[in-house]
Amino acid sequence: MVASTTSASAVASASSARAASSPFAHTPIDVSSLKPPPLVPPPEAKAGEGGVHFQLLEPGTGDLAGPNDAVVVDFNMWTGDGKLHHSSFADPQSTVFSITTVSPQMRGMLAPLKKGAKARYWLPKASLAGWRPDDWPDADLIIEVEVHELSHVTYTDRTGKVVNPVPFQAPDAAGPPATALSTPSGLHYIYLTHGSGKQHPKPGQHLDLQLDAYAVDGLTVEPLEKGLKTATTLERAPGNLSEVLKQLQDGDQVRVWLPMGVGRQVIPKAGSHDVLLDMTVTLGD
């Protein structure tokens, strides 16, 4: 998919937002100057599902973030005992991401926020189960967010038709959906993102891959690899993975369900487990 923005002043990508000339670059603060938040939600905080509480500190102005939009924020993340885990205010630039890349729970947290808004969230550890990012502490959390900019993004397919991207889908043990595509040997896969390429891989062509792999054991899903970068060709791809690769175009991201024997060929550390593989392909020379 190809993305375009509706405003020249809006941030269109992470790279542009983090460039040295970005209006969202800032002088890192001394984190010792940060004041810990209240450890218990005040009476005016709104209660949500799973014990989550939300307090709007400043309402902001303008539009709300849409399902495809990019958001530029700064945040403080505290553990429930008042210890600072991370502050983007201490980084050289603000944080920018697309709403489509975060979990449904995170999208729900950002939905009521406008440009300029400031908010505070109290998140019990149990409310984070199943969607907590790997670099977040496994603890009760308090997150303070300040929204700097919203970039309204339109996605189009290769023909120019406006489409909605597939939102983030957390890996689970439910198996492939009924809408999944199948290869001749029976591998199932779905598209997570369509890239902007127009050519399929050719025999002998270098294929750069980025992989997230998960072991599926009963009802549990455990990470095996995160952001693994590797390369192959159609001829050398293990476990009939070439059947999927030959269908892809530059920048496509797919989720592939690999049964036990095939999964071990692709990710040896999977052992006797089925494998859930998120794979992004970049076509080389």
C-alpha positions in Angstrom: 0.0 0.0 0.0 1.1 3.5 -0.7 0.4 6.2 1.9 -0.2 10.0 1.3 -0.9 12.8 3.7 -3.4 15.6 3.5 -1.2 18.3 5.0 2.3 19.5 4.0 3.1 20.3 7.6 2.0 16.8 8.8 4.6 14.2 9.6 4.5 11.6 6.9 7.0 9.0 8.2 9.1 8.1 11.1 12.3 9.1 9.2 11.1 12.6 8.5 9.8 13.0 12.0 13.2 12.1 13.4 15.3 14.1 11.1 17.5 16.7 12.6 15.4 19.5 11.1 12.2 18.0 12.5 10.0 20.4 14.5 9.6 17.6 16.9 13.3 17.3 17.7 14.0 18.7 21.2 16.7 19.0 23.7 16.7 16.0 26.0 15.6 16.8 29.5 17.1 15.6 32.7 14.8 12.8 33.9 15.5 13.7 37.5 13.4 16.8 36.9 10.3 14.7 36.2 7.7 14.5 39.0 6.3 11.0 39.6 2.5 10.8 38.9 -0.1 9.8 41.5 0.2 6.1 42.1 -3.6 5.8 42.6 -6.1 7.2 40.1 -7.8 10.3 41.5 -11.6 10.4 41.8 -12.0 12.4 38.6 -10.2 9.7 36.5 -12.5 7.6 34.3 -12.6 3.9 34.7 -12.4 1.5 31.8 -12.3 -2.2 31.2 -9.8 -4.4 33.1 -9.2 -1.8 35.8 -7.7 0.7 33.4 -8.2 4.4 34.5 -7.8 7.4 32.2 -7.4 11.1 33.1 -7.4 13.9 30.4 -5.0 16.5 31.7 -5.4 18.9 28.7 -8.1 18.5 26.0 -6.1 19.6 23.0 -7.7 21.0 19.8 -8.6 19.9 16.3 -9.3 16.4 14.9 -9.1 13.1 16.6 -6.7 10.5 15.3 -8.2 8.3 12.5 -7.6 4.5 12.2 -4.8 5.0 9.5 -3.2 8.2 10.9 0.3 8.8 12.1 0.8 10.3 15.6 3.7 12.2 17.1 3.8 12.0 20.8 6.1 12.2 23.9 5.5 10.0 26.9 6.6 9.1 30.3 6.3 5.4 31.4 6.3 4.7 35.2 5.9 1.4 37.0 3.2 1.2 39.6 5.7 1.9 42.4 6.6 5.2 41.0 9.9 4.3 39.2 10.5 5.8 35.8 11.0 3.1 33.1 11.4 5.4 30.1 10.8 9.0 29.0 10.8 10.1 25.3 11.4 13.6 26.6 14.9 12.4 27.4 15.4 11.4 23.7 16.5 13.7 20.9 13.2 13.5 19.1 9.6 12.7 19.9 8.1 9.3 19.0 6.1 8.8 15.8 4.1 5.8 14.8 1.1 4.7 12.7 -2.2 3.9 14.5 -2.4 0.7 12.3 0.7 -0.7 13.9 -0.4 -0.7 17.5 -2.7 -3.1 19.3 -6.4 -2.5 19.6 -6.0 -1.7 23.3 -3.4 1.0 22.4 -5.7 2.4 19.6 -8.4 2.7 22.2 -6.2 4.7 24.5 -5.2 7.1 21.7 -8.7 7.5 20.2 -10.0 10.3 22.5 -6.9 12.4 22.1 -6.6 15.5 19.9 -3.5 17.5 18.9 -2.1 19.1 22.0 -3.8 16.8 24.4 -2.2 15.4 27.5 -3.4 12.3 29.3 -2.5 9.9 32.0 -3.3 6.2 32.1 -3.2 3.7 35.0 -2.8 0.2 33.5 -2.9 -2.8 35.9 -0.5 -5.6 34.9 -3.5 -7.9 34.2 -4.9 -5.5 31.7 -1.7 -5.7 29.6 -1.9 -9.5 29.1 -1.7 -10.6 25.5 -0.7 -7.2 24.0 2.1 -5.8 26.2 5.1 -4.9 23.9 8.3 -6.8 24.6 10.1 -3.7 25.9 7.4 -2.7 28.4 7.9 -3.8 32.1 5.8 -6.8 33.2 4.2 -4.7 35.9 1.4 -2.2 36.7 2.1 0.9 34.6 1.3 4.6 34.6 1.7 6.3 31.2 1.6 10.0 30.5 1.1 11.0 26.9 1.4 14.4 25.1 0.2 14.5 21.5 2.1 16.9 19.3 0.8 16.2 15.8 -1.6 14.1 13.8 -0.9 13.2 10.2 -4.0 12.2 8.3 -2.9 9.4 6.0 -4.7 7.8 3.0 -3.6 4.4 1.8 -4.0 3.3 -1.8 -3.3 -0.1 -3.5 -1.2 -0.5 -6.5 -4.0 0.7 -8.8 -4.5 3.9 -6.8 -7.7 2.8 -5.2 -8.1 4.0 -1.6 -8.0 1.1 0.9 -7.8 0.5 4.6 -4.7 -1.3 5.8 -5.1 -4.4 8.0 -4.7 -3.2 11.6 -2.2 -4.8 14.0 -3.2 -8.4 14.7 -1.5 -9.9 17.8 -0.3 -13.5 17.3 -2.6 -16.1 18.8 -3.2 -19.9 18.9 -6.5 -19.9 17.0 -4.9 -21.0 13.7 -5.4 -19.5 10.2 -8.8 -17.7 9.6 -11.2 -19.0 6.9 -10.1 -16.2 4.6 -6.4 -17.3 4.6 -4.8 -18.1 1.3 -3.2 -21.6 0.7 -0.2 -22.9 -1.2 -0.1 -26.2 -3.1 1.6 -28.0 -0.1 -1.0 -26.6 2.3 0.7 -23.7 4.0 -1.8 -21.0 5.0 -1.0 -17.3 5.0 -2.6 -13.8 5.1 -1.4 -10.4 4.1 -0.7 -8.0 6.9 0.5 -5.2 4.7 0.8 -4.8 0.9 4.0 -3.1 -0.2 4.5 -0.7 -3.2 6.3 -3.2 -5.4 4.9 -4.5 -8.7 7.2 -7.5 -9.4 7.3 -11.0 -8.0 10.6 -12.7 -7.1 12.5 -14.3 -9.9 14.6 -17.5 -9.8 17.9 -16.8 -8.1 16.9 -13.3 -6.9 18.2 -12.2 -3.5 15.3 -11.8 -1.1 15.9 -9.8 2.1 13.5 -11.0 4.9 12.6 -9.6 8.3 11.0 -12.2 10.6 9.0 -12.3 13.8 8.5 -16.0 14.8 6.3 -17.5 17.5 6.0 -21.0 18.9 2.5 -22.2 19.3 2.0 -24.8 22.1 -1.6 -25.5 22.9 -3.2 -22.2 23.9 0.1 -20.4 24.4 2.2 -18.4 21.9 5.8 -17.7 22.8 8.2 -15.5 20.9 11.1 -17.3 19.1 12.6 -14.5 17.0 11.9 -10.7 16.9 13.1 -8.5 14.0 15.4 -11.3 12.7 17.0 -10.1 9.4 18.1 -12.7 7.0 18.1 -13.5 3.2 17.4 -16.3 0.9 16.3 -17.1 -2.7 13.3 -19.0 -4.0 15.5 -22.1 -4.5 17.1 -22.1 -1.1 14.0 -21.1 1.0 13.4 -24.0 3.5 10.2 -25.8 4.3 8.2 -25.0 1.1 8.4 -21.3 2.1 9.2 -20.5 -1.5 5.5 -21.2 -2.3 4.6 -18.2 -0.3 7.6 -16.1 -1.3 6.9 -16.4 -5.0 3.4 -14.8 -4.5 4.8 -11.7 -2.7 5.9 -8.3 -4.1 8.4 -5.8 -2.7 7.4 -4.6 0.8 4.6 -7.1 1.4 4.2 -8.5 4.9 2.5 -11.8 5.5 1.6 -14.1 8.4 2.3 -17.7 7.7 1.2 -20.8 9.7 3.9 -23.5 9.6 3.1 -27.0 11.0 5.6 -28.6 13.3 7.9 -30.3 10.7 8.0 -27.3 8.4 8.3 -24.8 11.3 11.5 -26.6 12.5 13.0 -26.3 9.0 12.4 -22.6 8.9 13.1 -21.8 12.6 15.2 -24.7 14.0 14.8 -23.5 17.6 11.0 -24.1 17.2 11.7 -27.8 17.9 8.4 -29.8 18.1 6.1 -26.7 18.0 4.0 -25.2 15.2 5.3 -21.8 14.2 3.5 -18.6 13.5 5.8 -16.5 11.1 5.3 -12.8 10.4 7.5 -12.1 7.3 8.4 -8.9 5.4 10.1 -9.3 2.0 12.4 -6.9 0.1 13.4 -7.8 -3.4 17.2 -7.5 -4.1 19.2 -7.8 -7.3 
